[in-house]
Amino acid sequence: MNDDNLSDEEKLEEIREWFQAVADRYPDIDLLQVVNEPLHQPPEYKSALGGEGATGWDWVINAFQLAREIFPNTTLMINDYGIIGSIQTTQEYLNIINLLKERNLIDAIGVQGHAFTTKYASKSTLKQCLDLLASTGLPIYVTELDIDGIDDEEQLREYKRVFPILYEYLGVKGITLWGCRHGLFHILILYEVLFLLKKIFLNKKLLNINCMIVIQIHLIHLQL
């Protein structure tokens, strides 16, 4: 896709074929992550999707327009990291979201839940960022949640601090754990996430989770 020998027109055709191939193989996708990390890692081929254009985010808009055409019955979502730990970044993210919302192109908001985002954010900041996102009226999905710590006790304390904020927030409709098997975490930490969740929540009967754990399909990403 980043082949410099291809013109933007040829790259756009490849993107369309790529989207259609996903739709043909998985015709019943419920939730589709269309653009991943637009604020931090825009793809090198974004010019094929219109580049920054008049809005500054034409490539994102055009990606969603293509997705709406090819996946007409699928919930379309954007996703990025560093959002819920920073009010300023949340507001920058909202600029893109509102451009999409004005055009009826977006159905859900994804916010990555990596430890480098949540660890240094106060509970108040986490809540304020969620409030800003929820003001759009769109459902929020917390993706790639990987709370960690230097030992089990620290990780447990951080889960107790962060997870209830996300789980109990009415606007959050799904939480995706970014790895849960011992030794196979996104960051190679030696903690058993499911065991910790059991310790934290089982006695509180919070395992009747209404939040849906979602499997994401990334479409627009630098690495693809």
C-alpha positions as a printed Julia matrix, in Angstrom:
224×3 Matrix{Float64}:
   0.0     0.0    0.0
   2.98    2.31   0.59
   4.54    1.42  -2.79
   5.83    4.68  -4.29
   5.46    3.11  -7.73
   1.68    3.35  -7.4
  -0.19    6.56  -8.12
  -2.75    7.87  -5.62
  -5.48    6.68  -7.97
  -4.03    3.17  -7.99
  -3.62    3.2   -4.22
  -7.25    4.27  -3.79
  -8.35    1.39  -5.97
  -6.28   -0.98  -3.82
  -7.93    0.43  -0.69
 -11.37   -0.1   -2.21
 -10.49   -3.69  -3.13
  -9.15   -4.23   0.39
 -12.37   -2.96   2.0
 -14.49   -5.04  -0.36
 -12.43   -8.17   0.35
 -13.09   -7.73   4.08
 -16.81   -7.22   3.43
 -16.98  -10.31   1.23
 -15.17  -12.5    3.74
 -16.97  -11.15   6.82
 -20.44  -10.03   5.67
 -21.95   -9.84   9.16
 -19.48   -7.57  10.95
 -21.23   -5.8   13.83
 -18.57   -3.24  14.67
 -15.8    -2.04  12.37
 -12.8     0.06  13.34
 -12.34    2.08  10.17
  -9.48    4.44  11.07
  -6.91    3.71  13.75
  -4.72    6.37  15.42
  -5.35    9.31  13.07
  -3.88   11.78  15.56
  -0.68    9.83  16.1
   0.04    7.51  13.18
  -1.68    8.57   9.96
  -0.88    6.19   7.09
   1.71    7.12   4.5
  -0.93    6.58   1.81
  -3.35    9.15   3.23
  -2.91   11.3    0.11
  -4.72    8.57  -1.83
  -7.72    9.22   0.42
  -7.61   12.98  -0.13
  -4.89   14.04   2.29
  -5.66   16.8    4.76
  -7.85   18.71   2.3
 -10.14   21.55   3.29
 -11.09   20.11   6.68
  -7.61   19.0    7.68
  -8.99   15.47   7.94
 -10.34   14.76   4.46
  -8.54   11.41   4.35
 -10.41   10.24   7.45
 -13.74   11.47   6.09
 -13.17    9.73   2.77
 -12.16    6.49   4.5
 -15.43    6.55   6.44
 -17.42    7.4    3.32
 -15.93    4.36   1.61
 -16.65    2.21   4.65
 -20.25    3.44   4.84
 -20.69    2.5    1.18
 -19.18   -0.98   1.49
 -20.39   -1.79   5.03
 -23.85   -0.14   5.07
 -25.2    -2.22   7.97
 -22.12   -2.12  10.19
 -21.39    0.15  13.16
 -18.41    2.28  12.12
 -15.84    3.32  14.73
 -12.72    5.46  14.97
  -9.92    4.62  17.45
  -6.86    6.31  18.95
  -4.58    6.27  21.99
  -3.69    8.9   24.56
  -7.27   10.2   24.57
  -8.81    9.65  27.98
  -5.66   10.76  29.8
  -5.65   14.24  28.29
  -8.47   16.77  27.96
  -6.55   18.61  25.22
  -6.08   15.43  23.15
  -9.73   14.52  23.72
 -10.76   17.89  22.29
  -8.5    17.35  19.26
 -10.08   13.93  18.79
 -13.54   15.45  19.03
 -12.71   17.74  16.12
 -12.37   14.68  13.86
 -15.37   12.94  15.4
 -17.62   15.94  14.88
 -16.57   16.24  11.23
 -17.64   12.63  10.76
 -20.81   13.05  12.8
 -21.91   16.04  10.72
 -21.8    13.74   7.69
 -23.51   10.8    9.42
 -20.41    8.67   8.93
 -19.55    7.55  12.46
 -21.5     5.36  14.9
 -19.06    4.77  17.78
 -15.92    6.16  19.41
 -12.95    3.98  20.31
 -10.41    5.02  22.95
  -7.39    2.85  23.58
  -6.9     1.98  27.24
  -3.14    1.51  27.39
  -1.41    1.87  30.74
   0.69    4.78  29.49
  -2.59    6.68  29.07
  -4.4     5.75  32.27
  -1.54    5.43  34.78
  -0.71    9.12  34.95
  -4.26   10.43  34.6
  -6.31   11.34  37.65
  -9.74    9.81  38.14
 -11.17   13.28  37.54
  -9.37   13.61  34.19
 -10.53   10.18  33.06
 -14.11   11.1   33.91
 -13.92   14.54  32.25
 -12.57   13.03  29.03
 -15.34   10.44  28.98
 -17.89   13.21  29.56
 -16.56   15.16  26.58
 -16.74   12.12  24.32
 -20.19   11.17  25.58
 -21.46   14.67  24.76
 -21.48   13.58  21.1
 -24.23   11.07  21.87
 -22.11    8.29  20.39
 -21.32    5.08  22.31
 -17.77    4.72  23.61
 -15.69    1.56  23.37
 -12.54    1.24  25.48
 -10.07   -0.69  23.34
  -6.69   -2.23  24.1
  -6.96   -2.03  27.9
  -3.64   -3.17  29.36
  -3.35   -1.92  32.92
   0.0    -2.99  34.36
   2.31   -2.54  37.36
   5.73   -3.52  38.65
   4.15   -6.26  40.74
   0.77   -7.91  41.3
  -0.17   -5.59  44.15
   0.47   -2.43  42.15
  -1.4    -3.78  39.15
  -4.31   -4.75  41.38
  -4.45   -1.26  42.88
  -4.44    0.28  39.4
  -7.23   -2.02  38.22
  -9.28   -1.01  41.26
  -8.64    2.66  40.49
  -9.24    2.68  36.72
 -11.51   -0.19  35.75
 -14.6     0.85  37.77
 -14.52    4.31  36.14
 -14.69    2.71  32.71
 -17.07   -0.11  33.57
 -19.57    2.02  35.5
 -19.66    4.86  32.96
 -23.02    4.64  31.2
 -21.65    5.84  27.89
 -19.08    3.03  27.71
 -20.63    0.13  25.84
 -17.63   -2.17  25.52
 -14.2    -2.87  26.99
 -11.55   -4.9   25.15
  -8.71   -6.39  27.18
  -5.48   -6.09  25.21
  -4.28   -9.56  26.05
  -5.11  -11.67  29.09
  -2.86  -14.76  28.95
   0.1   -14.98  31.29
   3.26  -13.83  29.51
   1.43  -12.86  26.32
   0.33   -9.35  27.21
   0.68   -6.49  24.73
   3.54   -5.31  26.93
   5.31   -8.44  28.17
   4.35   -8.24  31.81
   3.98  -11.29  34.01
   0.51  -10.74  35.36
  -2.68  -12.74  34.94
  -5.34  -10.17  34.12
  -8.34  -12.44  34.36
  -7.24  -13.63  37.79
  -6.97  -10.03  38.96
 -10.39   -9.16  37.56
 -11.83  -12.1   39.42
 -10.22  -10.93  42.67
 -11.48   -7.39  42.18
 -15.01   -7.96  40.99
 -16.28  -11.45  41.76
 -17.35  -10.66  45.29
 -19.04   -7.49  44.09
 -21.09   -9.47  41.58
 -19.86   -7.25  38.79
 -19.23  -10.15  36.47
 -22.74   -9.73  35.06
 -21.16   -7.34  32.63
 -23.43   -5.52  30.22
 -20.38   -4.18  28.45
 -19.67   -6.13  25.29
 -16.17   -7.41  24.64
 -15.55   -6.67  21.01
 -13.15   -8.05  18.46
 -11.77   -5.27  16.34
 -10.87   -5.3   12.7
  -8.41   -2.54  11.87
  -8.75   -1.09   8.41
  -6.8     2.11   8.18
  -3.47    1.78  10.0
   0.1     2.66   9.21
   1.26   -0.93   9.56
  -1.16   -2.39   7.0
